[in-house]
Amino acid sequence: MWFVRLALSRPYTFIVLALLIVLLGAFTIARTPTDIFPNINIPVVSTVWSYGGLPPEDMANRLVSMAERNAQTTVNDVEHTESQSLSGIAVVKYFFQPRVNEELAYAQITGISQTLLRMAPAGTTPPFVLAYNASSVPILQLALDSPTASEAQLFDLANTVIRPGLTTVQGASLPFPSGGVQRQIQVDIDPAALRAKGLSAADVSSAIGTQNLVIPAGRQKIGETEYNVKLNSTPLKAEELNDLPIATTNGVTTFVRDVANVRDGAGPQTNLARVDGHHSVLMTVLKTGSASTIDIIDRIKEQLPAIKANLPDDLKIKLLDDQSLFVRAAVNGVIREGILAAALTGLMILLFLGSWRSTLIITISIPLSVLVSIICLSAIGETINIMTLGGLALAVGVLVDDATVAIENINWHLEQGKDVETAILDGAQQIAVPALVSTLCICVVFIPMFLLTGVSKFLFVPLAEAVVFAMLASYVLSRTLVPTLAKYWLRLHVVEHVTSTSSNRFARIQRRFEKWFSGFRDDYHELLHSGMRHRWTLVIVFVAISITAAPLWPWLGRDFFPAVDGGSMKLHLRAQSGTRIDETAKICDSVEALIKEIIPADELQSVADNIGLPYSGINLSYSTSAPVGSADADIFITLSKDHQPTETYIKQLRAKLENNFPSVTFAFLPADIVSQILNFGLPAPLDIQIVGNNTAANRDIARKLLVKLRQIPGAVD
């Protein structure tokens, strides 16, 4: 009650506060990141061990096993570890308990990894340590293509020019490029020439290693000038390494060029990327932290022209799989539905109250409550996403209650002949406690959401916070701003029916609505009376409907989150183990031909291949495909804006691929940003792992289990 008296005695204060909410809300909306989901902060730390040429068994036994065992005792709150060991590369992922101290765990893993180097094989380099979470997913791909540049040059430009130029974008993370070939200085040995000179390959390697050195020689002062002195021991061109001496026998010096040829070349290609059939280099942009997907991609698009100015003119950069389009469409859709709900709510209030003044007061309080909720959400670190916007859209209908009840009660007292201020005070006194209880009851409903754990907690707690903040703001505004506006806009003894000459049309509509509603209310009363007279008939009908609907329950299905159609597909294929990368590329050609037969050309925007193993363990750490060799490939399919349901094409492709390629296994992996985040880096919503000390027995169990899994209706891939 004192709140209302304060508002009536200091009306300008609360009007200014309302204007402040509008300004601060607009500023907050402009500064708060916008994304598809709240930031799902379930931390994972990944260590990437590298030792060129070391077999997978040795990577697992000599490096990975030590890292996993020691982490369980030296790193806090490790829930479990997972690892993947390949030839020369091993990735160890550490998953943590809730409420883990992320900074401390990261430091502990870094420290124990450095300690393990003493027990690792000689020459092992320190591991690369990565920290990320469920929201660190690909949001954009850059495809590089040039008619004149070689694959080595494309890779070099991507890695040394484009990648450093884009890493300055806040929230963007770029792993190593995919495809192309890595530039290396190659030494081609001539075995016959070596034997003739009595030398070995080790002699060549030693000669190059001992003479190709970078050694600072200090500074020299000569007269009034001071010079930097450097040893001329590092050739500026690869060809100059051919002139290095290897040995001198009987006064004859043997040079590198006599037994070998040094050239600027590339290592064996283990990763091949293509876009629409053309050899290319792919760069994946990952979202990190709480930065907005939309902002990241917009900033990348802004920086690309400046970066392209330093690249060859014929180099083309094509943007693929732009997730900001989907995020922007999803967020705009929720905003549009929320605005529509608010407009329909205002129209309904106008029809029932028949007063534009009362309706205006109520419709002012609703967006102010929404803005207060957004300000509070931003203050506690939440983003604007479909969950928070969904909570606000859900709250719009409930926000009407506080203001509507307050205005309706004030109008009732005005009809009793009271002056405006007395009507406001009496009306507020009658409903203050009931309205508070009603508001708190609605807020209490969302309390259980704060007890959720895992991904559910990060998804649904922001929704609950959005509703609670909006409801509390609505109650405060209905006790302060609403009485203030009522003091100036409502009139004595008037319910403010719209009967002015300029509003005769609306007056007729409003009278017709009231007449229709009165008839509807009378019919409803009669239906209730009829139900009471024939209560047993009503009970039997209700039970019969319930029994009839019960068999539909098994067909309804249950899922964690509704499926979305992002207009993209990610097809993973695995040929027989040991298949060469060029043969895998031929299989991809045949698969792409089948894709183009099923998907019409006007609906197919692009097809990109990523074949084989990535060059860097960083890419392997982020990958959801779990490639194990050159027989693996990912095919990214992007559909145009107007396309048939993606799931329809997936079903058609899955059926034909199994028939046409019986020796190849296929799986459709998460492609859109929603499914990638909710799957948390796994290739499917259901991920079965078989753990045991006997690898052969594990595989035998897996084969038997696979036979039974294939018999489950709906289980695929």
C-alpha positions, 0 to 999 in steps of 0.5 A, a space after each residue: 500500500 505504501 508503494 502505491 502512495 509513494 507512486 502517487 506522491 512522486 509520479 514523475 520519479 516513476 515515469 522517469 524510471 520507466 523511461 530509464 528502463 526503456 533506454 537501458 533495455 535498448 542498450 542491453 539488447 544491443 550489447 547482449 550476445 544473441 545465439 541459438 542456445 544459452 552457453 552450455 558450460 560443461 568443460 572438456 580439456 583435450 590434450 593432443 600428443 604427437 610423435 611422427 611415425 609412432 604406431 597407434 599401439 605405442 601411442 596408446 601404451 607409452 603416452 596415452 595410458 600414462 596421461 590417463 592414469 596420472 590425471 586420475 590422481 593429480 587432476 581435480 574432479 575428473 569424471 572420466 577420460 576418453 582417448 583415441 590413438 592413431 599413427 603419430 597422433 593421440 587425443 586424450 579428453 578429460 571430462 569433469 564433475 559439475 562445479 569443477 574449477 576449470 582454471 585449476 583443472 586446466 593448469 593441473 593437466 598442463 603441469 602433469 603433461 610436462 612432467 610425463 615428458 621425462 617418461 615418454 619416448 625420447 624426442 616427444 614434444 609437449 602436448 597441445 592442451 585445448 579447453 572447450 565446452 559443448 557450445 564449441 561447434 562449427 558455425 562456418 566453413 571457408 572453402 579456398 579455390 584457385 585455378 592457378 595455385 597448387 594445393 600446397 600454396 592453398 594450404 600455406 595461404 590458409 594457414 599463414 594468412 587467413 587463419 591469423 587474420 581471422 583469429 582476432 575475431 572475438 569468439 572465433 577459433 580456427 583449427 588447422 585447414 583441411 585438405 591441401 598438402 603441407 609444405 615441407 623441404 624434401 631431401 630426395 636420396 639417391 641410394 646408388 650415389 650414396 653407396 658409391 661415395 661410401 656414405 649413408 642417409 644418416 650422413 646427409 641428415 647429420 650434415 644438413 642438421 649441423 650446418 643449417 643453424 640459427 646461432 646469434 653471434 652478438 653485436 660489434 661496435 666499430 667506430 661510432 656504429 654498433 652492428 648486429 652480427 649473424 652467422 651466414 649458416 641458414 640458406 635463404 632458399 631450399 635449393 641452397 641446401 644442395 651446396 652443403 658439404 657432407 664429407 671430404 675424402 682424399 681431398 675430394 669434398 662430397 656435397 649434398 647435390 652429389 647424393 641427393 636433391 633438396 627441393 621445396 615440396 610437400 609431405 604425403 597427403 593424408 587429407 583431401 578436401 573438395 568443394 563441388 568436385 574441385 580440389 580445395 582447402 576447407 577452414 572451419 570456424 568454431 564458436 568459443 565462449 559466450 560470444 554470439 554466433 551472429 556477431 562472430 560470422 558478421 565480423 568474419 565477413 567484415 574482415 574478409 575483404 581486407 584479408 583478400 587484399 593480401 591474397 592472389 586475385 584469382 583466389 576465391 573464398 566461398 562461405 559454406 554452412 553458415 549457421 548464422 542464417 539458421 540462428 537469426 531465423 530461429 531468434 527472429 521467429 521467436 521474437 515475431 511470435 512474442 510480438 504477435 502474442 502481445 498484440 493479440 493480448 492487447 486486442 483482447 484486453 481492448 475488446 473486453 474492457 472497451 477502454 483505450 486508456 486502460 488498454 494503453 496502460 496495460 500494454 505499456 507495462 508488458 514491454 517494460 516488464 520484458 525489458 527489465 527481465 532482459 536487463 536482469 538476464 544480461 546482468 547475470 551473464 545470460 544471452 538472448 536466445 530461443 530459451 530466454 525469448 521463449 520464456 518471455 513469450 510464455 510470460 506475456 500472457 501471464 504479465 497481463 494479469 497484474 496490470 489488468 486486475 489492477 486497472 479493472 479494480 480501479 475502474 470498479 471503484 470509479 464506477 462507485 463514485 469515488 475520485 480517481 486517487 481514492 479509487 486507485 488506493 482502495 483498489 490497490 489495497 484490495 488486490 495487493 496481497 492476492 496479486 503478490 500470492 498469485 505472482 509468487 505461486 507462478 514463480 514457485 512453479 519454475 523453482 524445480 528447474 534450478 535443481 536440474 543438472 547437465 545440459 538440461 540445467 543450462 537450457 532450462 534455467 535461463 527460461 525459468 529466470 526469464 519468466 521469474 524476472 518478468 513476473 516480479 517486474 510486472 508486480 512492481 510495475 502494477 503497484 507503481 507505474 500503473 497507478 501513476 498512469 491511471 492517475 493521469 489517464 483515467 476519468 471519474 465515473 467512467 469505464 472509458 467505453 469508446 463512444 466518441 464520434 471518431 470511434 463509432 466503428 470500434 464502438 459497434 464492434 465492441 458492442 457486438 463482441 459484448 453481445 456475442 460474449 454474453 450469449 457465449 457465457 449463457 450457453 456455457 452456463 447452460 452446458 454446465 447445468 446440463 452436465 450437472 443434471 447428467 453427471 454420470 453420462 458426462 463421467 462415462 464420456 470423459 472416461 471413454 475419451 481417455 481410454 480411446 486416447 490411451 493407445 496413442 501414448 506409445 506412438 507419441 514418442 519422447 525426445 529431449 528436444 524437438 528436431 529442427 531442419 537446418 537445411 544441411 546434412 553431414 554424411 560420414 562414410 568408411 570404406 574397407 580399412 586400408 583403402 587409399 585416399 585416392 580410392 576413397 575419393 572415387 567412392 565419394 564421387 560415386 556417392 555424390 552422383 547418387 546425391 545429385 540424383 535424389 536431390 534436385 539441382 535447384 535445392 542443392 546449394 553445395 557439396 563439400 568433401 573432407 577425406 582422410 585424416 586431418 593433418 593436426 590433432 587439434 582438428 581430430 580433437 574437435 571432430 565428431 566423425 572419429 576418423 581412423 584412416 584414409 578410408 574415412 570421409 565426411 560429405 557436407 551437403 548444404 540445401 538451398 533456402 526453399 527445399 523439401 524436408 531434410 529428413 526426407 532426403 536422409 531417409 532416401 539416401 540411407 536406403 539407396 546408399 546401403 544397397 549401392 555400396 554394400 562394402 561401405 558403412 554410412 552414418 548421418 552425423 549432426 550437421 546443424 548447430 542445435 543437434 551438434 550442441 545437444 549431442 555434445 561432440 558425440 556422433 549420435 544421441 545414443 553412443 554405446 561404448 564397450 570397455 574392457 582389457 581384452 580388445 578382441 573380446 570387446 570387438 566380439 561383444 560389439 559385433 553381437 550387440 550390433 546384430 541386436 541393435 539393428 533389430 530395434 525399430 527406428 535405430 539407424 546408422 
